């Protein structure tokens, strides 16, 4: 039996989970890790993966290009998820992708606390140098919001191509990125991470079956193991993602559950939005 190939963000799949999947599938597991969305889009297009863990911002274009297989034909039974994470614009019926973890865009920096911005508008006047998100796509949405207000409206995005380089922020003390990244590299004393109270952008990760999957039924058999509450709670926590099912929270360390950046209040989630890639005009700089 050929190796089962998985495409996933860097540091998502730990060795213990790969051992679980090997035992379940009876085959070797091969993992290709990506750091940027551009990489994952090209890799999915290559047609050589059985499963892929992908953010919401990729799903719309992959669906339009017919690069994902329907989940129902491969799954032995429905997968779990809370209703708030389902039925969004990029896959309204969750026919092609199923959510497993999320993180929000935030502001991070070294203290004192009074010098770390608490709101997006504090970055708008250019007086605070900062590094924008590592994702060119999210940078585009951020700069549109800094000029026009959060959340940016569809018409505000056309004049904001993805910045080619961080403006005035290469050595800045303040940076904007997803909580997942900011919490991971900001473990030193005095490091502060803040999600603006007015809301933020949510990055919702999903498992999907690329069209090039050699054996969809085998991929469908792997997904229940990946979504088993204990497994999901553990690997999502190790990647500093919040889980999308209530049962999986039982496997999340208490310290992480109590971190309001990783597990934000429901009211803050209600004020958070997706980076709507369907709002972007056709452009090579769309990110």
N, C-alpha and C positions, 0 to 999 in steps of 0.2 A: 504494500500500500504506500502511495506517495506521501511525502510530508505535507502536513496541513499548514498552510501559509496564512499568517495573520499580519495585517498592517495596523499599527497603533501608534499613538503619540509616545515619544521617548519617556521612559520610566513608568509607563502605565502597568505593564505586565511583569510581575515578579516571578522568580523561579518557582516558587511554591504553586502558583496558579498554572504555570505551564505543566508541572508535574500532574496536577489534577486533570488537566485536559488530555495529557498523554494517556493516563489511565482510563479515562472515559472513552476516548476515541480509538485507542489501540494503535496509535500512529505517532510518529515523530512530529514535533511542532517547530515551525520556523517562523521567526518574528522579524519583520522589518520595521524599524522605528523611524518616525519622522519628527522633525523639529518645527517645520513651517508648513502652512496649509498648501503652499504652492507645490511642495514636494509630494504631499499626499494625493493631490489632484492628479498629478502626472503618474504616480504609482498605481492608483486605481484604474486609470486609463490603460495601463499596460496589460491589464487582464490576467494577472497571475496570482490573485489572492482569493482565499476562501472566506475570510471574514475581515472586516475593517472597522476600526473605531474612529469615528469622524465627527467634527463639530457641525453645528447647525448651518454655519455659513457655507459649507461645501455641498450640502444635500440638495439644495435647489438646482444648482447647475448640473450635478451628477444625475438627478432625475430627468432633467430636460434632455440630457445627452444619452439617456437610456443605458446608464452604466451600472444600475443596481437591479437586483432581482427581488421580486415580491417575497416578503417573509412568510406569508401564510402557507405557500406551497412547500416550504421547507420545515416549518416548525411542527413538532408533535402536539403542542398545546400553546395557548396564549402566554405571553411573558408578563411579568408584573410591572406596574408603574402607577404613580399617583396621577390623578386626572389633570392637574395643573401643568404637567410636563408633556401632555399629549395634544395632538390635533392642531399643530401650528402651521403657518403658511407654507413652509418648505416641504411638508409632507402631511397634508391635512388629515388623512385617514391612518397615518402611521403604517402605511402599506409597505414602505421600503426601509424604514429605520426605527429603532427602538431606543429610547433614552436610558442612560445608566448613571450619568453624573453631570454636575454643573459647577460653574465658578463665575464670579462677577468681576467686571473691570473695577479697579480701585486705584487709589493714590497712595504711594509709599515713600517714606523718607526717614532720614535720621532726625531725632528730636533736637531741640526741645519741642514738645507737642504743639505749642502755639505757632511754630513755623512750618508745620505740615498742613497743607490745605485740607479743608473739610468739604468744600463744594467745588463743582466744576468751574463756576464763574470766577473763582479765585485764580484760575490759570488763564483766563481769557485776555487779560490786559497786557500780557507779555512781560510782566515785572518779575515773575518767578520762572527761572529757567527749569525745564524739565525734559526728561526723556520720554517720548511718546511710546505707545504700545509696540511690542515687537511685531505685531501683525499689521502690515500696511493697510489692510481693509479696516481694522478697528481704528487706526490712526485717522483714516479718512472720516469716519463717523465722529470721532472725537473732535477734530478741528471744525467740522461743520457745527457741532454743538457749542463749541467755544465762541463761535461767531454769531450763531442764531438762537442759542438756548437749547436746553435739554428737555425732551429728546429732539434731535433734528428732524425736520419735516422732509418729505421726499424731494421737494424742489431745492433744498439747500445743499444737496450733495454734489450737484453737477459742477460747481466751481471749486470743489475740493478734491483734487487728485491725491492719490497716496503720496505722502512726502518721500522723496528719494533718500533723505538723510535726516536724522533728528535735528530740528532747527534750534540752535543755541542751547542744546541740551546734552551734548556728548559727555560732558563731565558734571552734569547737574546732580545736585543732592536729592532732588525730587524726581520720581519716575511714575509713569502711569502704565499699568499692565494688569493682567488678571491676578486675582488673589492667589491662585495656584502658584504662579511664578513669584509673586512678591513675598508670600509667606515662606516659600522654600529657600530663598537666598537672603532673607532678611532676619536671620536668627540672632544676630548680634545685639548687644544691649543698645537701647535707644532707638531701635528700628520701629517705626509706626506704620500701620496699614489702615487706611480709612476708605470705606465705601460711602460716597456722598449720599446724604439723606434724601436728596431729591430723586434718587434712583440711579441706575447704571445699566450697562449692557450685560446681558447674560450670555454665556457660552455654554450651550447644552450639547454634551457628547452622546453619540448614539452608536450602537452596533448595527452594521449593515452587511449584506451579502453582495459583493461585487459581481457583475455579470460574468466575469471570467472564472468564477468558482467552478472547480472541477467536479465537485460532488455536493450540491445544495443540501441534500438530506443529511450529509455528515456535518455541514455547517449548522443546520437546524438542530442537530443533536448536541452540538457544543454550546449553543446559546443557553439552554436551561442550566447548565453547570456554571456558566459565566454569571447568570442572574440568580443563582442560589443565594439566599440572603447572607449567609456567612461569608461566601466568596465575594459577593459584590461589596459588602460593607468593608471588607478587609482591603481589597485591591484599590477601591476608590479612595479610601482613607490614606493609603500609602502614597497615592498620587496627589493628595490634598484636594480631592474633588468631593463635593457633597453628593450623597446618593439620592436617587429618584424614587425609592420605595421605602415605605415606613418600616417594613420588616427588616430591611438591611441595616437600619440604624442601630439595631441591637448589637451588631458587630463593630460599630464605630467606637473608637476610644472616647471616653467621657470628655477628655480635655479638648478633643476636636469638636464634639457636639456643642460644647460650651463656647467655642470660638465664634463670635458673631460675624466674622468676615467669611469663614468657611461655611457656616450655617446661618445665613442672615435671617432676620425676622421676616415673617410672612408679609407684613406690610411693606417692607422694603422690596421684596420680590415682586409684589404687585405693582410697584412703581418702576420696575426694571423692564427693559425692552430687548428685542433682538436687533442685531445689525441686519436690516432688511436688504439683502443683496438684490432682491427683485426691484428695489427702488433705484439702483444704480444705472445710469445711462451706459450703453455699450462703449467700452473703452479698454485699451490695453492696460491702463493703470488702475483698473477696478480692484486689483489686489487678490 
